[in-house]
Amino acid sequence: MSALAAFQDGFLATLFAAEDPADPRLAVYRHGALANLSSSLAATYSVVARLVGDAFFAEAARRHALAAPSASGNLDDYGGDFPAFLAGYPHAQGLPYLADVARLEWALHQARRAPEARPLDLARLATMTPEGAGAVRVALHPSVHFVTSAYPVLAIWEANQAGRDGTVDRETGPDRVLVRREGLDVAPVLADDHAWALLAAFARGATLAEACAALANPEDDFAPALARVAGWGALGGQDRDASP
């Protein structure tokens, strides 16, 4: 290890030690670094912060930062392990849904940063032979993420958006949430059984024919489910052209 690397490791160890450093200058720097990480988490996990309150969130963010310092110079990369931290955080055990709400917020954060991709051309598919269309392997849009929970996490998230008073209008799960970007914003949506089966098949790399076969009643359910999933903007194109 070089002298510079050793200095950097020692500096980070001092900043994120359990106790404040003896040097008051380092203590000021440490407090500022922890405050920046806390602010970053609060921006990403705004619903979690609202659910638990500022003081609770600040302390949880501080403990998380000490346990898992940022590994990147880009604060947008920070906080992916916060849901797992909350799942094991003793003071959050009275809110069993909190970690799953955090997982939803991280999925939304990732979706915002995902690259663009051309959408699936349904009109093009309609011109193909059934055999040709069935051989097409559909890709998910890069912004797509899946969140499953035993709790009504989407209703909780929606109830805590700007202009809402926090009243949850649906108190039972389970939830299967598709997260994707819609225009310049992200939009989570609950997926029904047929749409979820298609999405899961496409996530595995299935062709259209294979995804169709994954449904219990393909003749009735495939076309409307595919239209729903495409309408949500969840499909990012196909990996090859097939002959019409």
N, C-alpha and C positions, 0 to 999 in steps of 0.2 A: 504494500500500500504506500502511495506517495505521501509526502509530508502534507500536501494540500488536502488530499483525501482524508488523512487522519485528522487534520484540523477541522474539516467540515463535519466529520462524524462526531467528533467531540463537542463541537458547537451545537449540533442538533440534539445530542444527548443531554446537554445542559439545558437547552431551551425546553425540552419536553420531559424533564425529570419530574418526579413526584412533588418535589419541593422547589420553591423559588430559589434561584441562584443567589449566592452571597453578594456578588457584585451587583450594586444597584443599577448599573447601566444595562447589564444583561437582563435583570429583572424587568426593566421597562420594555426592553426589546421583546422579551418573552410574552409579556402581557399584550403587547401590540400584535404579535404573531397569533396568539390564541384568539384575540378579538377578531382578527381578519378571518380566521377559520370559522369562528362562530357565526360571523355575518354571512359567510358563504353558505354555510349549512342552512341558516334561516331563510336565505333567498331561495334555496332549492326545496326546502321542506317547510314551506309557509303554512300549510294546513296542519302539519304536526305541531309547529310552533303555536298555532292558534288553539289547538286542542289542549295543550298542556300549560300554556301561559309562558310569559317571557322568562321568569326566574327559573322555572323548571327546565325550559329549553336551554337557557344559557349554561346551567350547570351540567346538563347532559352533553351539550356540545363541548364543553371544556374537558370533561372526562373522556369523551370520545377522542378528542384531539391528542390528549396525553397517551391514550392507549394505541391510537393509530394515526400518527402524524402524516401529513400530506406527502405523497411520494412523487408529486409533480409540481412544477413551477406554475402550472395553469390551475387556478382555483376552480375552473369549470370541471376539472377531473376529480375534484375532492368530494368525498361523501358517499361513494358507492357502497361502503360497508356500514353506513349508519343504520340501515334497517336491521342488519344482523346484531349490531350493538344494542339497539333498542329491544330486540327480542330477548336479550340476556340481561338487560338493565333492571336490577331489582326494583327500583322505584317506579318502573313502568308496568309492573305486573298487573296492576289494577285496570289497565287499559289493554286487554289482550289483542285488540285490533290495530294497535298503534304501529307495530312493525310492518303490517301489511299496507297500511295507509302510506307509510314511508316508502315501501317498495313501489307503490303506484306513483308516488311523486318522483322517485328516481327514474322510473321508466319514462315519465313525461319529460324530465330533464334530458334524458338521452335522446328522446325523439326530436326535441327541438334542435339538437345539434347534428342530426343525421343528414347525410348528403341527399340531394335530389335524385330522382330516377324517373325514367319514362314510365307511364302507366301501361297496364295491360290493354292491348287493343282488342276490345270485344268485337268490334266491327270486322276486324281482320279474321278473327276466329270464326265468325259466321260465314265467311266465304270458303272455309276449308272443308274438305271431306271429313266425315266423322273420324276416320282413322287418322287423318293428319292432325286434326284438332286434339284428338286423344293423346297423341304423342308429344304434345307441347308440354314442356316442363315450366311451370309458372314460378316466378320468384316473388317473394314478399318485398314490399317497399322497405328500404333501409331504416325508415323511422318506426317500423312495427315492433312492438314489444307486447308480451303477454303477462298478465298478472292474475293469479288465481288466489282466492281467499275464502275462508269459511264465513267471513263477515261481509256486510254490505259496504265495502270500502268505497265503491264509486259513489254511492249515496252520501256517505260521510264526506268525501272530497267535494262533491257538488254543494253540499249544505254549508261548506266553509269557504266558498268563493266570495269575492267582493260583492257586496250588496245583499248577501244572504245572512240570516241570523243564526246559523248553526243548527237549525232544526232539521233533523234527518227524517225524510218522508218515507223511508223504507228501512225497517229495522231487522231484516233477516237476510242472510246470504243463502247459499254460497254465491260468490261473484266470479265470473270469468270475463275479464276486462281486456279488450283489444285497445292498445294505445297506438295511435298513428298521428302523423301531422296532416292537418287539413289547411291548405293555403299556408299562411305564415304562422299559424298557431297549431297547438296540439289539441286533440279531441279524443278522450277516452269514451268507449261505448261498450255496453254489455253485449256479448255475443250469444246468440241462441245456439242450440245443440248442433244444427246443421252447419251453420257458419263456422262454429268452432271446430267441427270435424274437418271441414275443408281447410281452414287455416292451419290446423295441426298437420294435415297431410302435406300441404305446400311447404311448411317449415321443415318437413323431413325430406324435401326434394322430390315429391311425387309429381307424376304427370297428371294432366287433366283426367285421363282415364282412370288412373290409380286413385286420385282424389274422389272421383265419382263413385268408385267401388267402395270407398270407406263409409258411404252413407247407407243407412238401413233401407231406404226406399229411393234409390237413385232417380228413377223415372220422374217422380213427383217433386223431389227435393233439390236435385242438383242445380237446375237452371236458376230458380229463385235464390238459392243460397249463394251461388256464384255471382249473381247480379248484386246481391246485398254486399258481399265482401268487396267486390270491385267498386261499388258505389261509396263504400267507406274510404276508398283510396288506399286499401291495404295491399294491393297487388302492384308490383313494380315492373312488370314486363315478363318476357319469356327469354329463355336462354338460347333459343334457336328458332329459325323459321321452319315451318313445315309446309309441304306442298299442298296447295288447295285441291 
